[in-house]
Amino acid sequence: MQTAKKIIIIGGGIGGAATALALHRVGFEPVVYERTKELREVGAGIALWANATHILKNLGLLEEALRVGYLTTNYQFNSQSGKELVNIPVDTFELPVIGIHRAELQSLITKGKGIAYCIQCEPEYGARVQEGLKQSQENVQ
Ligand SMILES: Cc1cc2nc3c(=O)[nH]c(=O)nc-3n(C[C@H](O)[C@H](O)[C@H](O)COP(=O)(O)OP(=O)(O)OC[C@H]3O[C@@H](n4cnc5c(N)ncnc54)[C@H](O)[C@@H]3O)c2cc1C
C-alpha cells in the first residue's frame, strides 16, 4: 500500500528547516510554512555544539559549516579589565564546536550546496498557520 509522503512543517526556523531536510533525505515530501514574509538575518552568531554538529554531519553539511563558520577551540570569559576569568577547552569532543552566523546556518540548511535541494523544502514565507488546530490520532482539524 502506498503511504502518505507529504509532511507539513510549521515554522521555517533552524528546527523546521533541518527537519525538512532530514525528512527529504529519507523520501518524504516536506513543505515548510513560515509566517514571516521573508528570511531575514536574525540575530548574530550561534554556537553549534557537538550535538548540533553531529546533526550537520548526518545531513552531509559539516564540511560546508566549517568553511563558512569558525572552528571554536575555547570558551574564554574575561573581566572588563581583560583579566581571564575562565577558559574552557571545547575541542575535546569527537565532533567540532563551530561559531557561525545565523544567516549562514539558515542558508546552509535551506539551500546547502552539494545536496539534492528540494524546492518543497524551501519555506513558503508569509504563510501563517492558524493556531487552534486540534490533533488526534486520526487527523488534524
Ligand atoms: C539570543 C539567543 C542566543 C542563542 N544562542 C544559541 C547558541 O549559541 N547555540 C544554540 O544552540 N542555541 C542558541 N539559541 C537558541 C536557538 O536560537 C533556538 O533553540 C533555535 O533557534 C530554535 O529553533 P526553532 O526552529 O525550534 O524555533 P524558531 O527559530 O523560533 O523558529 C520557529 C519559526 O516558526 C515560525 N512560526 C511560529 N508559529 C507559526 C505559525 N503559526 N505559522 C507559521 N509559522 C510559524 C516563526 O516565525 C519562526 O520562524 C539562542 C537563542 C537566543 C534567543
The ligand as an SDF file (V2000), in Angstrom:
LIG
                    3D

 53 58  0  0  0  0  0  0  0  0999 V2000
   19.8660   35.4530   21.9900 C   0  0  0  0  0  0  0  0  0  0  0  0
   19.8490   33.9750   21.6950 C   0  0  0  0  0  0  0  0  0  0  0  0
   21.0590   33.3120   21.5600 C   0  0  0  0  0  0  0  0  0  0  0  0
   21.0750   31.9210   21.3000 C   0  0  0  0  0  0  0  0  0  0  0  0
   22.2760   31.3070   21.1520 N   0  0  0  0  0  0  0  0  0  0  0  0
   22.3060   29.9850   20.8930 C   0  0  0  0  0  0  0  0  0  0  0  0
   23.5600   29.3280   20.6820 C   0  0  0  0  0  0  0  0  0  0  0  0
   24.6310   29.9290   20.7420 O   0  0  0  0  0  0  0  0  0  0  0  0
   23.5380   27.9780   20.4010 N   0  0  0  0  0  0  0  0  0  0  0  0
   22.3570   27.2730   20.3250 C   0  0  0  0  0  0  0  0  0  0  0  0
   22.3960   26.0610   20.0690 O   0  0  0  0  0  0  0  0  0  0  0  0
   21.1570   27.8850   20.5070 N   0  0  0  0  0  0  0  0  0  0  0  0
   21.1110   29.2090   20.7800 C   0  0  0  0  0  0  0  0  0  0  0  0
   19.9010   29.8290   20.9690 N   0  0  0  0  0  0  0  0  0  0  0  0
   18.6910   29.0160   20.8650 C   0  0  0  0  0  0  0  0  0  0  0  0
   18.3350   28.7930   19.3780 C   0  0  0  0  0  0  0  0  0  0  0  0
   18.3270   30.0450   18.6990 O   0  0  0  0  0  0  0  0  0  0  0  0
   16.9490   28.1550   19.3190 C   0  0  0  0  0  0  0  0  0  0  0  0
   16.9730   26.9470   20.0620 O   0  0  0  0  0  0  0  0  0  0  0  0
   16.5490   27.8300   17.8900 C   0  0  0  0  0  0  0  0  0  0  0  0
   16.5860   28.9800   17.0720 O   0  0  0  0  0  0  0  0  0  0  0  0
   15.1470   27.2420   17.9010 C   0  0  0  0  0  0  0  0  0  0  0  0
   14.8070   26.9290   16.5590 O   0  0  0  0  0  0  0  0  0  0  0  0
   13.3420   26.5580   16.1730 P   0  0  0  0  0  0  0  0  0  0  0  0
   13.3210   26.3330   14.6910 O   0  0  0  0  0  0  0  0  0  0  0  0
   12.8390   25.4860   17.0560 O   0  0  0  0  0  0  0  0  0  0  0  0
   12.4780   27.8270   16.5770 O   0  0  0  0  0  0  0  0  0  0  0  0
   12.4920   29.2830   15.9130 P   0  0  0  0  0  0  0  0  0  0  0  0
   13.8320   29.6750   15.4250 O   0  0  0  0  0  0  0  0  0  0  0  0
   11.7970   30.1530   16.9050 O   0  0  0  0  0  0  0  0  0  0  0  0
   11.5830   29.1000   14.6210 O   0  0  0  0  0  0  0  0  0  0  0  0
   10.1900   28.9430   14.7120 C   0  0  0  0  0  0  0  0  0  0  0  0
    9.6260   29.5320   13.4400 C   0  0  0  0  0  0  0  0  0  0  0  0
    8.2400   29.2010   13.3650 O   0  0  0  0  0  0  0  0  0  0  0  0
    7.5460   30.3050   12.8460 C   0  0  0  0  0  0  0  0  0  0  0  0
    6.1630   30.1580   13.2960 N   0  0  0  0  0  0  0  0  0  0  0  0
    5.7170   30.1220   14.5640 C   0  0  0  0  0  0  0  0  0  0  0  0
    4.3670   29.9640   14.6030 N   0  0  0  0  0  0  0  0  0  0  0  0
    3.9510   29.8810   13.3090 C   0  0  0  0  0  0  0  0  0  0  0  0
    2.6780   29.7300   12.6960 C   0  0  0  0  0  0  0  0  0  0  0  0
    1.5590   29.6250   13.4320 N   0  0  0  0  0  0  0  0  0  0  0  0
    2.6030   29.6940   11.3400 N   0  0  0  0  0  0  0  0  0  0  0  0
    3.7430   29.8080   10.5930 C   0  0  0  0  0  0  0  0  0  0  0  0
    4.9850   29.9740   11.1160 N   0  0  0  0  0  0  0  0  0  0  0  0
    5.0850   30.0000   12.4630 C   0  0  0  0  0  0  0  0  0  0  0  0
    8.2680   31.5130   13.4390 C   0  0  0  0  0  0  0  0  0  0  0  0
    8.0700   32.6810   12.6660 O   0  0  0  0  0  0  0  0  0  0  0  0
    9.7260   31.0530   13.3990 C   0  0  0  0  0  0  0  0  0  0  0  0
   10.4020   31.4420   12.2260 O   0  0  0  0  0  0  0  0  0  0  0  0
   19.8560   31.2030   21.2200 C   0  0  0  0  0  0  0  0  0  0  0  0
   18.6410   31.8860   21.3320 C   0  0  0  0  0  0  0  0  0  0  0  0
   18.6310   33.2450   21.5760 C   0  0  0  0  0  0  0  0  0  0  0  0
   17.3030   33.9700   21.7060 C   0  0  0  0  0  0  0  0  0  0  0  0
  1  2  1  0
  2  3  1  0
  2 52  2  0
  3  4  2  0
  4  5  1  0
  4 50  1  0
  5  6  2  0
  6  7  1  0
  6 13  1  0
  7  8  2  0
  7  9  1  0
  9 10  1  0
 10 11  2  0
 10 12  1  0
 12 13  2  0
 13 14  1  0
 14 15  1  0
 14 50  1  0
 15 16  1  0
 16 17  1  0
 16 18  1  0
 18 19  1  0
 18 20  1  0
 20 21  1  0
 20 22  1  0
 22 23  1  0
 23 24  1  0
 24 25  2  0
 24 26  1  0
 24 27  1  0
 27 28  1  0
 28 29  2  0
 28 30  1  0
 28 31  1  0
 31 32  1  0
 32 33  1  0
 33 34  1  0
 33 48  1  0
 34 35  1  0
 35 36  1  0
 35 46  1  0
 36 37  1  0
 36 45  1  0
 37 38  2  0
 38 39  1  0
 39 40  1  0
 39 45  2  0
 40 41  1  0
 40 42  2  0
 42 43  1  0
 43 44  2  0
 44 45  1  0
 46 47  1  0
 46 48  1  0
 48 49  1  0
 50 51  2  0
 51 52  1  0
 52 53  1  0
M  END
$$$$
